[in-house]
Amino acid sequence: SQELEQSPQSLIVQEGKNLTINCTSSKTLYGLYWYKQKYGEGLIFLMMLQKGGEEKSHEKITAKLDEKKQQSSLHITASQPSHAGIYLCGAGNQGAQKLVFGQGTRLTINP
Amino acid sequence: EAQVTQNPRYLITVTGKKLTVTCSQNMNHEYMSWYRQDPGLGLRQIYYSMNVEVTDKGDVPEGYKVSRKEKRNFPLILESPSPNQTSLYFCASSLQGLVPQYFGPGTRLLVL
């Protein structure tokens, strides 16, 4: 079965700094999804990547999928307190029916 | 307002006492799914449904049942809850397939 490993598991950065979260898959990714979760709450969809080399941006968050489709990164520019939370990557199976998640990266932004 | 609702939000029960967690969405979505979230184990899929009367197992289906008799509802049933089912449960839905999935607010379950 597919496994996703996220790094780092937790991250503390000063407000205004840039940061990167990585997600590595044990198998080729058919679809890679990034979600954000505020502590104890439901997940919010951020972005989906499907093609090798694809890059998407939303406000100050950029996600990339490598050419081999086994690794993705999430980059936040000029971090703000509103960026704090848990970021999870998810991978869908070929039929886009089942979703497997990484363990998440807990992001803390210090003022 | 488009949303996924779950009830109850918090539940404390005892081992063996059957319970149902309801999930409802008002977006006419075909796909619905249940997940559980545990510290150190992350978010894992329990069951999913591609459409009415079509359900299938996720990665951790043991001890759970689901049904999809109507498009909007996807209840999670624990016939005989055990302490290892203590967890935070999320229901999610999407128009088709996996994205974008809209998640409910979560149900915290404690089984004593």
Interface residues (C-beta under 8 A of the other chain):
Chain A: S1 G31 Y33 G40 E41 G42 L43 I44 F45 M48 L88 G90 G92 A96 Q97 K98 L99 V100 F101 G102 Q103 G104
Chain B: V4 S33 Y35 G40 L41 G42 L43 R44 Q45 Y48 M50 D56 G58 D59 L88 F90 A92 G97 L98 V99 P100 Q101 Y102 F103 G104 P105 G106 R108
